[in-house]
Amino acid sequence: MRECMNKIHMRGSIVIREEEQDKASMFYTGEEVGICTQQNAKAFNPEELVEVDIAVDPCEGIDLIALAAKN
């Protein structure tokens, strides 16, 4: 998810994060995400990027969702 979010033309900040449920790579509160975090970020004008606050909370039944299964 982090890789995808870091490709979006935005300046994002995680304000609410998921609870630790497994050893998945989690976001942390205050983490910056979006294209502004990339090495070539200076190529983008910060004023042109949308600034957003992001709340990340996992879905219930993530295994079912990952397998596109019925509940």
trRosetta pair geometry for C-beta under 8 A, 3 or more apart (Angstrom, degrees):
i j d omega theta_ij theta_ji phi_ij phi_ji
1 4 5.9 -58 -154 39 35 109
1 5 6.1 32 153 -19 69 109
1 56 7.9 123 132 -138 150 129
2 5 5.8 -58 -144 39 30 110
2 6 6.2 28 159 -20 66 110
2 25 6.6 -73 -4 117 134 124
2 27 7.0 164 -85 -80 102 89
2 33 6.7 -123 -143 -121 71 118
3 6 6.0 -60 -148 36 26 109
3 7 7.2 25 152 -21 59 105
4 7 6.0 -61 -161 27 35 111
4 8 7.5 41 147 -30 64 98
5 8 5.8 -46 -161 14 43 116
5 12 6.6 -79 176 50 113 153
5 33 4.4 -8 133 169 124 130
5 34 6.6 -61 155 -67 80 47
5 54 7.8 39 -145 -119 139 173
6 33 5.9 -100 -75 -163 69 76
6 34 6.4 5 -125 60 43 3
6 35 6.8 118 174 -81 53 34
6 37 5.3 -77 -133 64 106 119
6 38 6.2 128 167 -60 104 91
7 35 6.7 33 -165 -81 20 83
8 12 7.5 42 81 -22 122 128
8 33 7.9 37 49 137 108 94
8 34 5.5 -70 80 -127 86 73
8 35 6.4 -129 86 -30 36 88
9 34 7.2 45 179 -172 12 100
9 35 5.0 -4 -106 1 47 142
9 44 7.1 -167 -141 -140 92 143
9 48 7.6 -45 171 122 118 92
9 49 5.7 -136 165 -120 73 83
9 50 7.2 83 112 15 76 89
10 33 7.7 15 89 105 104 76
10 34 3.9 -115 81 -124 71 133
10 35 6.8 112 33 13 44 87
10 36 7.5 -81 104 -6 39 103
10 49 5.5 141 -134 180 21 96
10 50 4.7 -38 -117 68 88 87
10 51 7.2 152 -171 -91 81 22
10 52 5.6 -16 -176 15 133 112
11 32 7.1 -33 -168 -158 73 105
11 34 5.3 -142 -96 70 22 154
11 36 4.7 39 -103 -14 81 150
11 46 6.5 41 -57 -153 142 87
11 49 4.7 96 -22 116 90 127
11 50 7.2 -167 27 88 70 39
11 51 4.8 -20 70 -105 104 72
11 52 7.4 148 78 22 53 64
12 32 6.8 134 79 -164 58 53
12 33 4.2 -32 76 70 116 86
12 34 4.4 139 8 -36 90 112
12 51 7.7 166 -82 -157 37 44
12 52 4.9 -19 -108 70 81 93
12 53 7.5 140 -158 -107 70 15
12 54 5.1 26 -175 -19 118 124
13 30 6.7 -24 -168 -146 99 32
13 31 7.3 155 -153 78 53 42
13 32 5.9 -27 -96 -102 69 61
13 33 7.5 175 -79 23 21 77
13 51 8.0 12 -2 -172 102 83
13 52 7.5 -176 26 94 68 50
13 53 5.6 -32 70 -113 92 63
13 54 6.8 168 78 19 37 84
14 17 5.6 43 163 -76 126 94
14 27 4.6 180 -106 155 161 128
14 28 6.7 124 80 83 142 32
14 29 5.8 -128 110 -118 97 33
14 30 6.6 -34 67 29 85 21
14 31 4.5 20 20 50 122 90
14 33 6.6 72 -42 -8 92 116
14 54 5.4 -46 -103 74 53 98
14 55 7.9 110 -159 -101 64 26
14 56 6.1 -30 -138 0 108 116
15 29 6.7 37 -158 -144 22 85
15 53 4.5 16 -20 -174 135 108
15 54 6.6 147 13 59 83 41
15 55 6.0 -48 68 -76 91 71
16 29 7.2 11 -102 -103 20 99
16 55 3.9 11 52 -132 113 89
16 56 6.8 -176 95 34 68 55
16 57 6.9 -13 122 -51 111 99
17 26 6.5 82 172 169 124 105
17 27 4.9 -152 -126 88 111 91
17 28 6.0 -30 -69 -130 164 21
17 29 5.3 -116 -12 -56 115 72
17 31 7.9 74 -84 14 127 116
17 56 5.4 4 -132 61 51 105
18 21 7.4 -63 153 -4 112 103
18 26 6.0 -131 65 -140 102 104
18 27 7.0 92 17 40 91 91
18 56 5.2 -67 -31 120 89 93
18 57 5.6 147 -96 -120 76 36
18 58 5.0 64 -134 -20 133 90
19 58 7.9 -95 44 20 72 107
20 26 6.2 -71 -95 -53 78 156
21 24 7.4 10 63 20 84 115
21 58 6.8 -76 8 35 143 156
27 31 5.2 -138 -169 44 85 146
27 33 7.4 -40 -126 -50 124 131
27 56 5.2 86 39 37 139 158
28 31 4.9 109 59 -41 71 113
32 36 6.5 -76 162 91 122 113
32 37 5.6 161 111 -75 98 108
33 37 6.3 -41 -132 -13 29 141
33 54 6.8 -33 46 24 129 151
34 37 6.2 119 64 -2 53 95
34 49 6.7 109 153 -175 139 132
34 52 7.9 134 -66 41 136 100
35 38 5.7 -38 -167 7 55 119
35 41 6.6 149 139 -113 69 80
35 44 5.9 84 121 -25 122 167
35 49 6.7 -147 57 -115 108 130
36 41 5.0 71 -157 -145 40 126
36 44 6.9 -112 -89 78 64 133
36 46 6.7 59 -111 -112 122 88
36 49 6.1 128 -54 142 109 176
37 41 6.7 138 31 -73 8 136
38 41 5.1 146 64 -56 68 83
40 43 4.8 -6 162 5 93 123
40 44 7.8 89 123 -13 78 91
41 44 5.9 -61 -166 35 51 106
44 48 6.6 -126 -179 65 84 112
44 49 6.2 59 151 -52 126 116
45 48 4.3 74 76 1 100 110
45 49 7.5 -178 91 -15 55 83
46 49 5.7 -55 -153 27 42 113
58 62 5.8 -33 177 -65 115 130
59 62 5.6 132 70 -81 88 74
59 65 5.7 62 84 -29 145 156
61 64 4.2 -24 169 32 104 121
61 65 6.1 112 113 -23 84 91
61 71 6.0 -24 -145 -104 161 118
62 65 5.5 -54 -146 38 38 113
62 66 6.1 40 155 -23 69 106
63 66 5.7 -53 -145 36 31 112
63 67 6.3 12 159 -3 64 112
63 69 7.9 -7 123 31 73 129
64 67 6.2 -70 -147 49 26 99
64 69 4.6 -101 -151 67 72 102
64 70 7.5 -74 -166 89 115 15
64 71 5.5 51 -178 -86 163 79
65 68 7.4 23 -174 -76 32 39
